[in-house]
Amino acid sequence: MIKVLHYKTNFLNKSETFIDRLIRNHQNYNPVVMCFRKRAYTDGLRIHELPKLGFKSKVNHAAFHLNLSLPWFRKTIMLEKPDLIHAHFGYDSYKLLSISNKTGIPLVTSFYGSDVSRLPMEWGWIKRYQNLAVYGAAFIAASDFMKKQLVGLGFPEHKISIVRFGLNTAEFKYFEGNRDLTSIMMVGRLVEKKGFMYGIKAVSNLINKGRIITLNIFGDGPMMNSLQKFVRELNIQHLVHFHGFQPLEYIEQEMEKHGLLLAPSITASDGDMEGLPNTVLEAMAKGTIVVSSRHAAIPEAIIHGQSGFLTDEKNVNGIAEIIESVLDNNYDINKIRQLARETIEKNYTIENMVSGVENIYSSILSKS
């Protein structure tokens, strides 16, 4: 079987289930993984991790932090002799560009969000991306919005393909049961671009109006302390609960209990943006009503008032008004839930994602 080597610096961060799904569901390609360090979702995969001890390890670490290709990367690639290399995130791909050029092994790059929005604003990355745009074999965008971003950064349009994230719909079963619409959840890393502060404030406004609402926040990150302090300042700590990071299986179960998922994403002060939050797709698949924002590719998945709800970024009043309208039964909730599920089954399945990526591989190999 044709071999593809997947590379990511940290394999994988706990939120990167979308990469894990792709690798584990290959149909016509044999995957092997190379990484700087192992983290999560490693069981059952053939993985090469950079050795941590010895002089050579120090040399490789120095090269890594200078955004240079590591000698160990080249050694591993020559050992495995893959037919293609697939790097995940633009900053990871650049580290393999010179190896791809020297070996003639095509380099495919998947972009996901921060590597398209925030990274190009950092020193030196526009020039690095110009080189990647010329010598990379193909580029994968997760949405129409992201493709436009890549074109704006100078990547040739004919090399860019859109492959949307995919869920295993057989595992993410639609939950037909009743839910408590006053039970609201937010899920994700506690970072600025998630916009959790605006979701908390909207819930606080409704509580102050006399609405009995519970907000459960699942996730961890650098803003944990500041968000907890914000909740205390609003004096709603008895109704807003922080649960830390929880595994996907647990989140699935919680989605069957909660009536609403808030995903009030924003453009962060450093320019960082979402791609398309997987939690939005997962909630739509489960039948949990999503209230999100007109941010990045989210409007590609949600049609306002039909398969979920959208507000402008940072629109606290808009979030509160939507929640209140849902609580007042101003919408046919079951119809919205069903249309959301149909959207996932049509556009966001693991089968679509894997076949889309493998078609790109096949096209590249047929040319080379």
Secondary structure, DSSP 4 states (H G I P E B T S, - for coil): -EEEEEEEEEET-TT-HHHHHHHHT-SSEEEEEEEEEE-SS-TTS-EEE---SSHHHHHHHHHHHTT---HHHHHHHHHH--SEEEEESHHHHHTTHHHHHHH---EEEE--SHHHHTGGGSTTHHHHHHHHHHH-SEEEESSHHHHHHHHHTT--GGGEEE----B-TTTS----S--EEEEEEEES--SGGG-HHHHHHHHHHHHHTT---EEEEE--STTHHHHHHHHHHTT-TTTEEE-----HHHHHHHHTTEEEEEE-----TTS---S--HHHHHHHHHT-EEEEES-TTHHHH--BTTTBEEE-TT-HHHHHHHHHHHHTT-S-HHHHHHHHHHHHHHH-BHHHHHHHHHHHHHHHHHH-
